[in-house]
């Protein structure tokens, strides 16, 4: 499982090169964070996280052209999957060290996303 955690940490650290059509670095961050916040809100059943996700999606919509939306939607889904995998690993891993590292990566990712929003 530590190989899985290593792969997830690489995804967490550098997910934004995945889609060449998603060319704006800021928009890629917004899309990926919208996905991460979506997964976190779903996992915790937290309406305030859901509101942050919507704010992130609004920022994304403000900085991209409508015809680029599909590329960024794929990246948003990738962020959701990456966060969901970290959360599942943190909760269900039989290796406590691995679970702790996954939990820390998930928290760090959400902290990064929150930092992109004023007042979050």
N, C-alpha and C positions, 0 to 999 in steps of 0.2 A: 504494500500500500504506500510505502514511502516514495515509490516511483510515481504513483498517482499524485501525491502531494507535491512532488517536485514539478511535475507537469502543470499542475494547477497554479503553482506559484509563478511559473513562467507565463502562464496565461494572464494571471493577475498583474504581472509586472509589464508585459508587453503585448496586450491584446489588440492594439490599435493599428497594427500593420496588416491585419487580416483581409481587409477589403480595399483593393485599389480604387474602386469607384467612390469610396468614402474618403475624399481628398482633404478635407479640412480637419486639422488636428483638434481644434476646439470642438467642432461638431462631433468628431469621433468620441471625444471624452464625454460630451453631453449624452450621446446615444448609449455608450457603454454604461455610464452611471445610471441612466434611466432604467436600464435592464437590471443592474445590480440592486437599485432601490426597489424595483418591482419585486424581485425575489425576496428581499429582506422584509418588505411589507407583507408579502404573502406568508412567509415563514412565521413572522411574529404576530400576524393579524393586527397590524398597527396602522391606523388611519393617518397619523402624522407622517409616517414614511411614505404612504401612498400619495399624500399631498406633495411631498418633496419630489417624488417621481414625476408627478404632473408638472411641477415647476421646471424640472429638468427637460421634460418633453417640450414645454413651451419655449425654453431657451433654444433647444435644437431646431424647432420649427422656425424660429426667428433668424437663424444663421444659415439655413440651407434653402436651395431652390426646391420647389415642389417635385420636380422630376428626379431629384436625388433622394427622395424619401425612402425608396425601397432599399437602397444600399445601407442606409443608416438603420432601417428597421431590422435588417439582418444582424447588424452589429449590436443593436439593443437586445435582440434575442440571445446573442452570444454572451452578453453581460449577465443576462438573467440566468442562463445555464451555468456559467462559471460561478456565480454567487451561490446558486442552489447546490452545486456540487461541493463547494466549501462548507456550506451549512450542514449538508448531509454527512460529510466526512467528520465534521466536528462533533456531530451528535452520535454517529453510529460506528465510528472506528473502534476496533478492539485494542488499538495501540493508543494509550493515553497521550503520549508525546505527540503523535501525529494528529490526534484530535485537537490538542491544544494549539499546535501550529496552524491547523486549518481554521480554527476559531480566530486566532490572531490575524491571519490573512484576511478573513472575512471582515473583521472589525476595521482593519486598516483600510480596506477598500471602501467601506462605507464612510469612514472618516474623510478620506480623500474626496469622495463625492459630495459630502456635506460641506466641505470647505469651498466647493465651487459655487455654493448658493449663499447669498447674504442672509444672515439671520438664522441659518440652519444650524 
